[in-house]
Amino acid sequence: MLKRLFVILIAALSLASCGEYQRVLKSNDPEVRLDFARRAYEQQRYTQAATALEGVAAIFKGSEKAEESLYLLGLCYFDNKDYDNSAETFRKYYTHYPKGKYAEMARFYTGYGYYLDSPEPQLDQTGTIRAIEELQSFLDYYPRSDRVSVAQNAIFELQDKLTLKQLENAQLYYNLGTYLDDNNYESAVIVARNAIKDYPYSKYKEDLELLILKARYQEARESVPEKRADRYREVIDEYYSFINNYPDSPNRDEADNILKIARRYVKD
C-alpha cells in the first residue's frame, strides 16, 4: 500500500513539474524563467533549465542577472554533456564580461568541456588542440586559481594524445618501409622527431626515440652497398642517444642487438 502511494506521489509531482515547465515556456517574464531555471538546475533537469534560459540574458542585458543567466545556461549545457554549446556560451560570457563574477569559471569550463569531448587519437584532433588553447588561456589569466593543477593535468593528457597520434603516423611510415620505392623510414624519423620537438615531456618520448633507432636500422639494412656503412654509423649514433636517455629501458636488449649488427658494417 505504501509503495503504491509513493508511486502515485511521484507521478503527481512529475505532472506538476511538467505543468509548471509548460507555463514557464509561455511566460515572457524573465524573472519567472530565471527562477524556474535555478530550481530545475538544482534538480538536475538541465534540458528544461536551458530551454527556460534561452534569450533571458539578452532581456536582462546590463544587469547582474544577465551574467547569472548566461553563466547558468553554460552550466546547463556542460552538465548535460553538450560541450559544444557550453563552450560557445561560456566563451560568449567571458568575452562580454571579461572581469565578470563568473569569468574565471567560464574560461575553465570552456577548455575543460573541450577536454572531456576530445576525440580518440585516430580521429581529427582539432577539438584536442582547441582544448589545449582554451585551458592554456585559462592558466594565463588565472595562474593562482585553485583549478590550475586540474587544467595542467588535462593539458598534459591532451598533449600525450597528440603525441600518440604522431607516434601512430610514424609507425605507419615505418611499416610501409620502402613500399613503392619510397624511403618511408626517413618519413618515420621526421614525424617522430617533430613529435619529440613539439612534446618533449610526453610519456611516449621513449617509444618515439626507439622508433627512430629502428627506422635508421631498417634504412641501413636496405641501403645500396656504397651507402650502407654511413647509414650504419647513423644507427650507432642513434643507439647511444637512445641508451643515454633510457639506460634501463625495457627495450634495451633490442637496441643492443641493433648495435651489434651495425658494428659489423662499420670499420673503426
Buried (B, 14 or more C-beta within 10 A) or exposed (E): EEEEEEEEEEEEEEEEBEEBBEEBEEEEEBEBBBEBBBBBBEEEBBEBBBBBBBEBBEBBEEEEBBBBBBBBBBBBBBBBEBBEBBBBBBBBBBEBBEEBEBBBBBBBBBBBBBBBBBEEBEEEBEBBBBBBBBBBBBBEBBEEBEBBEBBEEBBBBBBBBBBBBBBEBBBEBBEBBEEEEEBBBEBBBBBBBBBBEEBEEBEBBBBBBBBBBBBBBBBBBEBEEEEBBEBBBBBBEBBEEBBEEBEEBEBEEEBEEBBEEBBEBBEE
